Amino acid sequence: MTVEIAQPKTERLQLRQWCDSDRAPFAAMNADPVVMEHFPKLLGREESDAGVDRQIAHIDKHGWGFWAVETLADKRFIGFVGIKNVTDDMPFAPAVEIGWRLAPAAWGKGYATEAARASLAYGFARLGLEEIVSFAVVGNLRSRAVMEKLSMVREANFLHPGLPAGHPMQEHVLYRLSRSV
Ligand SMILES: CC(C)(COP(=O)(O)OP(=O)(O)OC[C@H]1O[C@@H](n2cnc3c(N)ncnc32)[C@H](O)[C@@H]1OP(=O)(O)O)[C@@H](O)C(=O)NCCC(=O)NCCS
């Protein structure tokens, strides 16, 4: 069965399936300590490409996922924003999460929030989801600010199952938004 791939568009941004030319700039982001400040480690090219492969596979399977984002003005790849299924080991699984990672040159312009609003609209209006979650390392204030601008509601913190006990980044905040809000 062919899945129709959604490509939400906003005033300034195109969300789309990934293409090969995204791989190098995405790997540069994943090797940048500024972008990866709140992740346990920097990613090498192979790990970054494996991540791209996972996003492509999710979008191919469902028609939606963590979309590549490019600016309409200059067609430049700036990172990803979108919604995807959380992994089964998360304490709040099954759930759909919203997430984002942009290159620093694209920060401070409202792009993450703009793309996130389009992703939420897609999830609620087109997919009929009841709720969407988001999570981050407690100290990731930039990401939390995006969640709060989206009117997401904070819940109890949780320990990320992908990190070992006692890891300084293990404690995460969880936010949730219901369709009715
Ligand atoms: C999290 C992240 C996506 C947030 O990016 P961001 O650019 O700060 O977020 P927004 O798109 O909402 O932009 C908000 C900023 O744009 C400014 N802005 C400028 N023009 C704007 C416009 N037209 N509309 C809205 N905001 C605008 C706002 O004032 C705000 O700046 P401020 O925080 O200095 O006040 C980014 O920091 C990032 O990629 N971090 C690394 C990866 C990461 O941690 N991902 C999350 C893991 S959980």
The ligand as a Tripos MOL2 file, in Angstrom:
@<TRIPOS>MOLECULE
LIG
   48    50     1     0     0
SMALL
NO_CHARGES

@<TRIPOS>ATOM
      1 C1         15.2750   24.0220   20.9700 C.3       1 LIG1
      2 C2         15.4640   24.8830   19.7350 C.3       1 LIG1
      3 C3         14.8350   24.2330   18.5220 C.3       1 LIG1
      4 C4         14.7750   26.2350   20.0250 C.3       1 LIG1
      5 O1         15.0530   27.1390   18.9760 O.3       1 LIG1
      6 P1         14.5890   28.6680   19.1020 P.3       1 LIG1
      7 O2         15.0230   29.3390   17.8780 O.co2     1 LIG1
      8 O3         15.0400   29.1990   20.4220 O.co2     1 LIG1
      9 O4         13.0160   28.5320   19.2270 O.3       1 LIG1
     10 P2         11.8830   29.3270   18.4660 P.3       1 LIG1
     11 O5         11.8330   28.8950   17.0640 O.co2     1 LIG1
     12 O6         10.6440   29.1780   19.2640 O.co2     1 LIG1
     13 O7         12.3740   30.8080   18.4840 O.3       1 LIG1
     14 C5         12.1500   31.5890   19.6310 C.3       1 LIG1
     15 C6         13.0650   32.7830   19.5750 C.3       1 LIG1
     16 O8         12.9240   33.4340   18.3180 O.3       1 LIG1
     17 C7         12.6640   34.8470   18.5460 C.3       1 LIG1
     18 N1         11.9460   35.3180   17.3670 N.ar      1 LIG1
     19 C8         12.4810   36.1280   16.4200 C.ar      1 LIG1
     20 N2         11.6080   36.3360   15.4340 N.ar      1 LIG1
     21 C9         10.4880   35.6330   15.7450 C.ar      1 LIG1
     22 C10         9.2400   35.4490   15.0910 C.ar      1 LIG1
     23 N3          8.9700   36.0000   13.9070 N.pl3     1 LIG1
     24 N4          8.3210   34.6600   15.7060 N.ar      1 LIG1
     25 C11         8.5830   34.0970   16.8940 C.ar      1 LIG1
     26 N5          9.7530   34.2320   17.5550 N.ar      1 LIG1
     27 C12        10.7050   34.9960   16.9760 C.ar      1 LIG1
     28 C13        11.9720   34.8540   19.8720 C.3       1 LIG1
     29 O9         12.0610   36.1140   20.4880 O.3       1 LIG1
     30 C14        12.7590   33.8000   20.6300 C.3       1 LIG1
     31 O10        14.0110   34.2960   21.0120 O.3       1 LIG1
     32 P3         14.4510   34.3540   22.5520 P.3       1 LIG1
     33 O11        14.3460   32.9610   23.0890 O.co2     1 LIG1
     34 O12        15.8440   34.8740   22.4950 O.co2     1 LIG1
     35 O13        13.4710   35.2910   23.1850 O.co2     1 LIG1
     36 C15        16.9710   25.1190   19.4560 C.3       1 LIG1
     37 O14        17.5560   25.7690   20.5590 O.3       1 LIG1
     38 C16        17.7370   23.8360   19.1960 C.2       1 LIG1
     39 O15        17.7140   23.2860   18.0930 O.2       1 LIG1
     40 N6         18.4770   23.3390   20.2270 N.am      1 LIG1
     41 C17        19.3560   22.1870   20.0660 C.3       1 LIG1
     42 C18        18.6330   20.8770   19.9060 C.3       1 LIG1
     43 C19        17.7240   20.5660   21.0710 C.2       1 LIG1
     44 O16        18.0860   20.7530   22.2260 O.2       1 LIG1
     45 N7         16.5370   20.0510   20.7330 N.am      1 LIG1
     46 C20        15.5350   19.6990   21.7090 C.3       1 LIG1
     47 C21        15.8060   18.4290   22.3870 C.3       1 LIG1
     48 S1         14.5420   18.0480   23.5750 S.3       1 LIG1
@<TRIPOS>BOND
     1     1     2 1
     2     2     3 1
     3     2     4 1
     4     2    36 1
     5     4     5 1
     6     5     6 1
     7     6     7 2
     8     6     8 1
     9     6     9 1
    10     9    10 1
    11    10    11 2
    12    10    12 1
    13    10    13 1
    14    13    14 1
    15    14    15 1
    16    15    16 1
    17    15    30 1
    18    16    17 1
    19    17    18 1
    20    17    28 1
    21    18    19 ar
    22    18    27 ar
    23    19    20 ar
    24    20    21 ar
    25    21    22 ar
    26    21    27 ar
    27    22    23 1
    28    22    24 ar
    29    24    25 ar
    30    25    26 ar
    31    26    27 ar
    32    28    29 1
    33    28    30 1
    34    30    31 1
    35    31    32 1
    36    32    33 2
    37    32    34 1
    38    32    35 1
    39    36    37 1
    40    36    38 1
    41    38    39 2
    42    38    40 1
    43    40    41 1
    44    41    42 1
    45    42    43 1
    46    43    44 2
    47    43    45 1
    48    45    46 1
    49    46    47 1
    50    47    48 1
@<TRIPOS>SUBSTRUCTURE
     1 LIG1         1 GROUP 0 **** ****
